[in-house]
Amino acid sequence: MAATIYDKTKGLQKDSQVKELLEDFAQDHHRHAQQLEERINQLGGNPNENIGVSGIMANMMAKLNAIRGPKHLLKQIYKGESMGVKAYEKRIDDLEPISQEIVQGLIEEDREHLRKFEARVDEERRES
């Protein structure tokens, strides 16, 4: 879901730094989705690509916040990244070792996203 939001909102951004963050993070999340899809297939499962009602609402809010400006979009995206990390952390112990290793790598990358978002939000505050 995050990759979709980043892809749909980066074109609405006038702030080039925020646009660049969104492009980089979208690439990471597309790669994450591919890694998870491959692992689910290896385990004999079928990945579910349906984003559901909550995903549709998040996409709509992201577009609105992108139009409202970087501060609003960054706040929403930060919250979503944070929720994603917490969801991974909550479930990681239920996974077998290979999947745990994959998910731990995703958590580390998403934590780096959070650090970059925090830095940009701090910059946004100083500019206000």
Secondary structure by P-SEA (a helix, b strand, c coil): caaaaaaacccccccaaaaaaaaaaaaaaaaaaaaaaaaaaaabbbbbccccaaaaaaaaaaaaaaaacaaaaaaaaaaaaaaaaaaaaaccccccaaaaaaaaaaaaaaaaaaaaaaaaaaaaaaac
